[in-house]
Amino acid sequence: MIYAHKILPLFLSPLGLAIICLFCAILFRKRRFSGFALLILWFGSLPVVSQTLLEKLEQGREISSADAVPKADAIVVLSGMLRAVSSGDRVFYEFNDAADRLFAGIDLIEHQKAPLLILTRGQLPWSKGAAEGEVLADLAKKYGVDPKQIRLTPPVQNTDQEARAIAALMPQEQRRIVLVTSAFHMPRAQQVFAAQGLMIHPYPVDFRATYKQANFLDFLPTAEAFEETSLCVREMIGRLYYRLKYPD
């Protein structure tokens, strides 16, 4: 099932749509499909487009301090911030852009906002090495978190499984959580976690929309902008899917 969740959105991504258009151009021998493909690639690669989409996805989310967070039963940090790299026969782990998730969780624990830090054992079928939560737990301990305060879920592969696993860990009388994830991902995560009967205080981090003055470079295509646009499209598809699966 996880393969379907990962593969199907590719067909609606900018790259997937461009490839479909090129295939149609070859199959039907119509140049206009090639034009559509180039238009999709160009438009999706513009920084002004990717930044506009990121701003839309992060709309309504604000950076807050740990002091302003109410007390809860657990701090929940979602996976998605590590990548495994190899050197010889050894496996190492490096942070990606979402590293703020872990450090925000540690900060909340240090401010005594909850007695528990819950990390998820995120691991896809094709992943190698340890589950992400296990690596993050070791890092949290190095940064001073008491091992007795750390809990790990069973292996999970997506946000829905994370929510179900965490709900299973929480007693019925202790369902208040501070949910830590990337700002663009927070609305979808909140919906999925609320569907499991958890009371959520969102704590968004890892804001991607850049605060800067617009300039002509925003209208020149870049690979980074194309990657961000693809991320936004995938997130919008995910929101639609879970809106249909968990209607209000």
C-alpha positions in Angstrom: 0.0 0.0 0.0 2.8 2.4 0.8 4.1 2.0 -2.8 0.8 3.3 -4.1 0.9 6.2 -1.7 4.3 7.2 -3.0 3.9 6.4 -6.7 0.4 7.7 -7.5 1.2 11.3 -6.6 4.1 11.2 -9.0 1.7 11.2 -11.9 0.2 14.6 -10.8 3.6 16.1 -9.9 5.1 18.7 -12.3 7.6 16.2 -13.5 5.0 13.4 -13.9 2.7 15.7 -15.9 5.5 16.8 -18.1 6.5 13.2 -18.9 2.9 12.3 -19.7 2.7 15.3 -22.1 5.9 14.2 -23.8 4.6 10.6 -24.1 1.4 12.0 -25.7 3.5 14.1 -28.0 5.3 11.0 -29.3 2.1 8.8 -29.3 -0.2 11.3 -31.1 2.6 13.2 -32.9 1.2 16.5 -31.7 3.7 19.3 -31.0 1.4 21.1 -28.6 1.9 18.3 -26.0 5.6 19.1 -26.1 4.8 22.7 -25.6 2.6 21.8 -22.6 5.6 19.8 -21.1 8.0 22.7 -21.5 5.4 25.1 -20.0 4.9 22.8 -17.0 8.7 22.5 -16.4 9.3 26.2 -16.8 6.4 27.3 -14.7 7.2 24.8 -11.9 10.8 25.9 -11.8 10.1 29.6 -11.1 11.0 30.7 -7.5 8.0 33.0 -7.6 5.7 30.0 -8.1 7.3 27.8 -5.5 7.5 30.5 -2.9 3.8 31.5 -3.5 2.8 27.8 -3.0 4.8 27.5 0.2 3.3 30.7 1.6 -0.2 29.3 0.8 0.6 26.0 2.5 2.1 27.7 5.6 -0.7 30.3 5.8 -2.0 30.7 9.3 1.0 29.1 10.9 3.2 31.3 13.2 6.5 30.7 14.9 6.0 30.6 18.7 8.3 30.2 21.7 8.3 27.2 23.9 7.2 29.5 26.8 3.9 30.1 25.1 3.0 26.4 24.8 0.5 25.0 27.2 1.3 21.9 29.3 0.5 18.6 27.7 0.9 14.8 28.3 3.5 14.4 25.5 5.6 16.1 23.0 5.2 14.3 19.6 7.9 14.8 17.0 7.1 13.4 13.5 9.8 11.7 11.4 11.1 13.0 8.1 14.3 14.8 9.0 17.1 12.3 8.4 18.7 10.6 5.4 21.1 7.6 5.6 24.4 7.8 3.9 27.1 5.1 3.6 30.9 5.2 3.9 32.4 1.8 3.2 30.4 -0.7 5.2 29.2 1.9 7.7 25.9 3.8 7.7 25.7 7.4 8.9 22.7 9.7 9.3 22.5 13.4 8.3 19.8 16.0 8.8 17.8 17.4 6.0 15.9 20.8 6.1 13.4 19.5 8.7 16.0 19.2 11.5 14.2 21.9 13.4 11.6 19.2 14.4 13.9 17.4 16.7 15.5 20.5 18.3 12.0 22.0 18.9 11.0 18.8 20.7 14.1 18.9 22.9 13.5 22.6 23.6 9.9 21.9 24.7 11.0 19.0 27.0 13.6 21.4 28.5 10.9 23.9 29.2 8.9 21.1 31.0 5.9 21.3 28.7 5.3 17.6 28.9 6.8 14.6 30.7 7.3 12.5 27.5 9.0 13.0 24.2 7.5 10.6 21.6 9.5 9.9 18.5 8.3 7.8 15.6 10.2 4.8 14.0 9.7 6.1 10.5 11.1 3.7 8.0 10.0 2.9 4.4 10.3 -0.6 3.0 13.3 0.4 0.8 15.1 2.2 3.6 18.4 0.9 5.0 19.8 1.3 8.4 18.0 2.0 11.7 14.5 3.5 11.9 14.6 7.2 12.2 13.2 7.4 15.7 15.9 5.2 17.1 18.6 7.5 15.7 16.8 10.6 17.0 16.4 9.1 20.4 20.1 8.7 20.7 20.6 12.3 19.6 18.0 13.5 22.1 19.9 11.7 24.9 23.1 13.4 23.8 21.4 16.7 24.1 20.4 16.0 27.7 17.0 14.5 27.5 16.4 11.8 30.2 16.1 8.4 28.5 13.1 7.7 30.8 11.3 10.6 29.1 11.6 9.1 25.6 9.1 6.8 23.9 9.3 5.2 20.5 6.4 4.0 18.3 6.5 0.7 16.4 7.7 1.1 12.8 5.5 3.5 10.7 5.6 4.5 7.1 3.4 7.6 6.8 1.5 10.3 8.8 -1.6 8.2 9.2 0.4 5.3 10.7 2.2 7.7 13.0 -1.1 9.0 14.3 -2.5 5.5 14.9 0.7 4.4 16.7 0.9 7.4 19.0 -2.8 7.2 19.8 -2.2 3.6 20.9 0.6 4.7 23.2 -1.6 7.4 24.9 -3.9 6.4 27.8 -7.5 7.5 27.3 -7.2 10.0 30.2 -3.9 11.5 28.8 -4.6 12.5 25.2 -3.1 16.0 25.1 -0.1 16.4 22.8 2.1 19.1 21.4 2.5 18.2 17.8 5.8 19.2 16.2 6.2 19.0 12.5 7.0 21.2 9.5 4.7 24.2 9.0 3.6 23.2 5.5 2.8 19.7 6.9 1.0 20.8 10.0 -2.6 21.1 8.7 -2.6 17.6 7.3 -1.0 16.2 10.4 -3.5 17.9 12.7 -6.4 16.4 10.7 -5.0 12.9 10.9 -4.1 13.1 14.6 -7.5 14.6 15.5 -9.2 11.7 13.8 -7.5 9.4 16.3 -9.1 11.3 19.2 -6.0 13.2 20.3 -6.2 16.8 21.6 -3.5 18.8 19.7 -1.6 21.9 20.3 0.3 22.6 17.0 3.9 23.7 17.2 5.0 24.3 13.6 8.7 24.6 12.7 10.8 24.3 9.5 9.2 27.2 7.7 10.1 27.1 4.0 8.7 30.3 2.6 11.6 32.8 2.4 11.1 36.3 3.7 12.9 38.6 1.2 12.4 41.3 -1.3 11.1 40.2 -4.7 13.6 40.6 -7.6 14.0 39.5 -11.2 15.8 36.3 -10.1 12.5 35.0 -8.8 11.4 34.8 -12.5 14.3 32.7 -13.6 13.9 28.9 -13.4 16.0 26.9 -10.9 16.2 23.3 -9.9 15.6 24.2 -6.2 12.4 26.0 -7.1 11.2 22.9 -9.1 11.9 20.7 -6.1 9.9 23.0 -3.8 7.0 23.2 -6.2 7.0 19.4 -6.4 6.9 19.2 -2.6 4.0 21.6 -2.5 2.0 19.6 -5.1 2.6 16.4 -3.1 1.5 18.0 0.1 -1.7 19.4 -1.6 -2.5 15.9 -2.8 -1.9 14.5 0.7 -4.3 17.1 2.2 -7.0 16.2 -0.3 -6.6 12.5 0.3 -6.9 12.8 4.1 -9.7 15.3 3.8 -11.6 12.6 1.9 -10.5 9.9 4.3 -11.3 11.8 7.5 -14.1 14.3 6.7 -15.0 16.7 9.4 
